[in-house]
Amino acid sequence: MKNNRPISPHITFVFTLLFFIGINSFAQSEKRTLKQARKYLDDEKFELAQAKYEKLLAINPTNDVYNFEAGIAYFFPFQQRTKSIPYFENALKNSTKDTIPELYYYLARAYHYNNEYEKSYKAFQNFKPFVNEKSTAGRNLIKETDYFIERNQNGEFFLTNINEGVEITNLGNVINSEYGEYAPVFKPNENVLIFTSRRKTDDNKIAPDTKPYENIYAAKLNNNNWEIITDKNELLKHLPENYNSKKHNAGIIYSSDGKRLYLYKEDKIWQSNLKDNNWTELKKLEKSINSSIYNIPSISISADNKQLFFVALRSDGFGGKDIYKATLNDQGEWSNVVNLGDKINTKYDEDSPYLSEDGKTLYFSSRGHKGMGGFDIFKCELVNGEWSEPKNLGIPYNSPADDIFFIPQSETEGFFASSRKHGFGEMDIYGYAPKKNEQEFIVEGNLTDNNNSPINKGTLSLTNSGET
């Protein structure tokens, strides 16, 4: 599941530039501070880098190099990306010709993330003439630029078609952290949420990408407050033994009847069954699903447990990760694996399928269909045995960032994960529900007791049709 995370821009593109810009023109103390700041950038220690650049900007606030690199320090942490905009704007205003192309690129990306689609479009258009299209890297960069230009145009359309009846709520800092949280799995009868997080653990083990490994967590909703479950006996009511290993682990989905649980572990999909109120030992799914060539980051299973939808990057796909379907045969094995076709799958990535209870609606995320962000959430309907054209769920479900792992709990409520702005970390878990119909009105009058004597202080309850 580790390859599901939001894709960062090409950080090497930045650091190549940083070495290109000399520091000989700066004072000795500034040179030391700038060297430290760049080292922090290179190590992706962005908060430390930010502090150094703020110190440099206090000395020289109009320095284009300081502003540009400070912008980079704020650009890469998703939750701080919008803060990079004024630094890039200041750098562009005071820039030399050597730094203008890169400024346009990162400013365009930051504008896009901040829903400023027209500004992003213009910045990308200003950036394109500087790209060397004769090189492979240049041609790829033009493709990426054109991709975001199209997303900007789509974003302008979706801004005029916002679903005002839906309220999106961040689940808060008990569930979410400065790291990534995603893959929510909710047990409504028990108010328990299983989710995946890359937060630090006691053993402090770090994955090859320099971040903590993914681990599975459980939380319970008590009086509208989330509490992480730490008691082992309580955890084993919802998860099998050894659900977390030394490397990446992720919760994926419970079956509709709650008697099967599927997890991602050791680059494979595992299943545990609930027997006599105990979860059985985890068992890997067969090779028709798991493979030594590709991993399966996410799956969904039908209510009758006879169809399994999964995601894989396979040679028979359309380019990126595609959604496939397998059918349970008479021997109880998954077989007849088929690609869902080019109506659903694109040359880009599709991910996190979720089949509705009645089997008639498929939700998934895609980078390829008409969207405004990286991953947008889509749905399609099963009509006469064929899936309809995918429909973008629009705003507020989708944003200029990655929106993924859409898990409905009813026709109007559910959960999903997003790297949108104003979150706690790289990716947060959100809930969605109908927006409460609140009306403002003024009540005038005198507050008296049974003897018509004025009451100076009291509580007034209003009722409508007998309801308080």
SVG drawing of the C-alpha trace seen along z (x, -y; Angstrom):
<svg xmlns="http://www.w3.org/2000/svg" viewBox="-49 -44 82 71">
<polyline fill="none" stroke="black" stroke-width="0.4" points="0.0,0.0 3.0,-2.2 2.8,-3.4 -0.6,-5.0 0.6,-8.2 0.4,-11.6 3.1,-12.1 5.4,-14.9 6.9,-17.1 10.3,-16.4 12.4,-17.4 15.6,-16.7 14.6,-19.4 14.8,-21.9 18.0,-20.7 19.8,-20.7 18.9,-24.4 20.1,-25.0 23.6,-23.9 23.5,-26.0 22.8,-29.2 26.1,-30.4 26.6,-31.8 29.8,-33.8 28.0,-37.1 26.8,-36.7 28.4,-37.7 30.3,-34.9 27.6,-34.5 24.9,-34.4 26.9,-31.8 26.9,-29.5 23.2,-30.0 22.3,-29.4 24.5,-26.3 22.6,-25.0 19.3,-25.8 20.1,-24.0 21.3,-21.0 18.0,-20.9 16.2,-21.1 18.3,-18.3 17.4,-16.1 13.7,-17.1 13.8,-18.7 11.5,-21.4 10.7,-23.1 14.4,-23.5 15.0,-24.9 12.1,-27.3 13.6,-28.7 17.0,-29.3 15.4,-31.0 13.3,-33.3 16.6,-34.3 18.1,-35.1 15.0,-37.0 15.2,-39.1 18.6,-40.3 17.6,-40.7 13.8,-40.5 14.0,-41.2 16.7,-38.6 15.2,-36.4 17.2,-33.3 16.2,-33.4 12.5,-33.9 12.6,-31.2 14.2,-28.6 12.0,-29.6 9.0,-29.0 10.4,-25.5 10.7,-24.8 7.0,-25.6 5.9,-24.0 6.7,-20.4 4.8,-19.9 1.2,-19.6 -0.3,-21.3 1.9,-24.3 1.9,-24.6 -0.3,-27.7 2.3,-29.5 4.8,-29.2 2.9,-31.6 4.0,-35.0 7.7,-33.8 7.5,-32.7 5.7,-35.9 8.4,-38.0 11.1,-35.9 9.5,-36.4 9.2,-40.2 12.9,-40.4 14.2,-37.6 17.1,-37.2 16.6,-35.4 18.3,-32.3 15.5,-31.5 12.4,-32.7 11.5,-29.3 11.5,-27.3 9.6,-30.1 6.8,-29.9 6.6,-26.1 6.3,-26.0 4.2,-29.1 1.8,-27.5 1.6,-24.3 1.0,-26.3 -1.7,-28.4 -3.4,-25.2 -3.3,-23.7 -4.9,-26.9 -7.9,-26.8 -6.4,-29.8 -6.9,-28.1 -6.6,-31.1 -3.3,-32.3 -2.0,-28.7 -2.9,-28.5 -1.0,-31.7 2.0,-30.7 2.2,-27.3 1.9,-29.0 4.8,-31.3 6.8,-28.3 6.4,-26.2 8.6,-28.3 11.6,-27.7 11.5,-23.9 13.8,-22.1 11.5,-19.8 14.4,-18.1 15.3,-16.1 13.2,-13.3 13.0,-15.1 11.8,-18.2 9.1,-16.4 7.9,-14.7 7.8,-18.1 5.7,-19.5 3.3,-16.6 3.1,-17.2 2.5,-20.9 -0.2,-20.2 -1.8,-17.8 -2.1,-20.5 -3.3,-23.1 -6.2,-20.8 -6.8,-20.3 -7.0,-24.0 -9.6,-24.3 -11.6,-21.5 -11.3,-23.2 -12.8,-26.4 -15.8,-24.3 -16.3,-22.5 -16.1,-25.8 -19.3,-26.8 -21.1,-23.5 -20.4,-23.2 -22.7,-20.8 -23.7,-23.2 -25.7,-20.5 -22.7,-18.5 -20.5,-19.2 -16.9,-17.9 -15.4,-17.5 -11.8,-16.7 -11.8,-13.9 -9.4,-15.8 -5.9,-15.4 -6.6,-12.1 -7.1,-10.3 -4.9,-12.6 -1.3,-13.6 1.5,-15.5 2.0,-12.3 -0.3,-10.6 -3.6,-8.9 -5.9,-7.1 -7.8,-3.9 -10.6,-4.4 -12.7,-1.3 -15.7,-2.0 -17.7,0.5 -21.0,-1.5 -22.6,0.9 -19.6,0.5 -18.5,-3.1 -15.0,-1.8 -12.7,-3.2 -9.8,-1.1 -7.3,-3.3 -3.8,-3.4 -1.2,-5.9 2.5,-6.7 2.9,-8.3 6.0,-7.5 5.9,-4.4 7.8,-3.3 10.4,-1.3 10.9,-4.4 11.5,-2.3 11.9,-4.2 11.0,-3.0 13.3,-3.5 11.4,-6.7 12.7,-8.2 9.2,-8.1 7.8,-5.8 6.3,-2.6 2.5,-2.3 0.7,-0.7 -2.9,0.2 -4.8,-1.6 -8.2,-1.4 -10.2,-4.2 -13.6,-4.3 -16.1,-7.2 -17.4,-8.0 -19.7,-11.0 -18.5,-12.5 -14.9,-12.2 -12.4,-9.8 -10.1,-7.7 -7.3,-5.5 -7.8,-1.9 -4.7,-0.6 -6.1,2.2 -5.0,5.5 -8.2,7.4 -10.3,4.6 -8.1,4.5 -8.5,8.2 -12.3,7.7 -11.7,5.9 -8.3,7.2 -6.5,10.5 -3.2,11.3 -0.1,9.9 -2.0,7.4 1.0,5.2 4.4,6.4 7.8,4.8 7.1,3.1 4.1,1.7 0.6,2.7 -2.8,1.3 -6.4,2.1 -8.5,2.4 -12.0,3.6 -14.5,5.7 -16.9,7.9 -20.5,6.7 -21.5,9.3 -18.4,8.3 -17.1,11.8 -14.1,11.3 -11.3,8.8 -8.8,8.0 -5.4,6.4 -2.4,5.3 0.8,6.7 4.3,7.7 3.3,6.5 0.4,8.9 -3.4,9.1 -4.3,11.2 -7.6,12.5 -8.9,13.3 -12.3,14.8 -14.4,14.2 -15.1,17.5 -16.6,17.9 -16.0,14.1 -12.3,14.6 -10.3,13.6 -8.5,16.5 -4.8,16.4 -4.1,14.2 -3.9,16.1 -2.6,14.8 -5.0,14.7 -4.1,17.0 -1.6,16.2 -4.4,15.2 -4.7,12.0 -1.3,11.7 1.8,11.7 5.5,11.5 5.6,9.1 3.1,6.5 1.5,5.6 -2.2,5.0 -2.7,1.7 -6.5,1.8 -9.5,4.0 -13.3,4.1 -15.5,7.1 -19.2,7.5 -21.9,8.0 -22.3,11.7 -18.5,12.2 -18.4,13.5 -16.7,10.6 -13.4,9.0 -12.3,5.7 -8.6,5.0 -6.0,2.5 -2.7,3.5 -0.1,2.3 -0.1,5.1 1.3,5.5 -2.2,6.0 -3.4,2.6 -3.9,-0.7 -0.8,-2.5 -1.0,-3.2 -2.6,-1.2 -5.9,0.3 -9.0,1.8 -9.6,5.5 -12.4,7.9 -12.0,11.5 -14.9,14.0 -15.1,16.7 -15.3,20.1 -17.0,23.3 -13.8,24.4 -13.8,21.2 -10.8,19.7 -10.6,16.3 -10.4,16.8 -11.4,15.2 -9.5,12.0 -10.6,9.3 -9.6,5.7 -12.7,3.4 -11.8,1.8 -11.0,-1.6 -14.3,-3.2 -13.1,-3.1 -9.3,-2.7 -7.1,-5.3 -3.4,-5.7 -3.0,-7.2 -3.6,-5.6 -7.0,-4.4 -7.2,-3.3 -9.4,-2.6 -12.4,-0.9 -15.5,-0.5 -18.6,1.4 -21.9,0.4 -24.0,2.8 -26.4,3.5 -23.5,3.9 -24.9,1.3 -22.5,-1.6 -18.7,-1.5 -16.8,-4.4 -13.1,-4.8 -10.4,-7.5 -8.6,-8.4 -5.9,-10.7 -7.0,-10.2 -10.7,-11.2 -11.9,-14.8 -10.8,-16.1 -9.2,-19.0 -6.6,-17.4 -4.3,-14.5 -6.8,-11.8 -10.4,-12.7 -13.3,-10.6 -15.7,-9.2 -18.7,-6.9 -20.3,-4.8 -23.5,-2.8 -24.1,0.8 -26.7,0.6 -27.7,3.7 -24.4,5.4 -22.3,2.5 -20.6,-0.3 -21.7,-3.8 -19.3,-6.7 -17.6,-7.7 -19.0,-10.8 -16.8,-13.2 -18.4,-13.7 -17.3,-17.3 -16.7,-19.8 -16.7,-19.5 -15.8,-15.8 -12.9,-16.6 -10.2,-19.3 -7.0,-20.3 -5.2,-17.7 -5.5,-13.9 -8.9,-12.6 -9.1,-8.9 -10.4,-5.9 -14.1,-7.0 -16.1,-4.7 -19.9,-5.4 -21.7,-4.3 -25.2,-5.2 -26.7,-7.1 -25.6,-10.4 -22.7,-9.8 -19.2,-8.2 -15.5,-8.8 -12.6,-9.5 -9.0,-10.6 -7.6,-13.8 -4.4,-15.8 -6.3,-19.1 -5.2,-22.3 -5.9,-23.1 -5.2,-19.5 -3.0,-18.2 -0.5,-16.4 0.3,-14.9 -3.1,-13.2 -6.0,-13.3 -9.3,-11.3 -12.5,-13.2 -16.2,-12.5 -19.0,-13.8 -22.7,-14.3 -25.6,-16.5 -25.1,-20.0 -27.3,-21.0 -30.1,-23.4 -29.4,-26.3 -31.5,-29.4 -30.8,-32.7 -33.6,-34.7 -34.2,-37.2 -36.7,-36.7 -37.9,-39.8 -39.9,-40.0 -39.9,-40.0 -38.9,-37.1 -41.1,-36.7 -42.0,-34.1 -45.4,-32.7 -46.2,-35.9 -45.3,-38.1 -42.2,-39.3 -39.1,-40.0 -36.4,-37.3 -33.0,-38.8 -31.2,-35.6 -32.4,-32.3 -32.4,-29.8 -34.9,-30.0 -35.9,-26.9 -37.7,-27.3 -39.9,-24.5 -41.3,-23.9 -44.1,-21.4 -43.4,-20.0 -39.7,-19.5 -37.1,-21.5"/>
</svg>
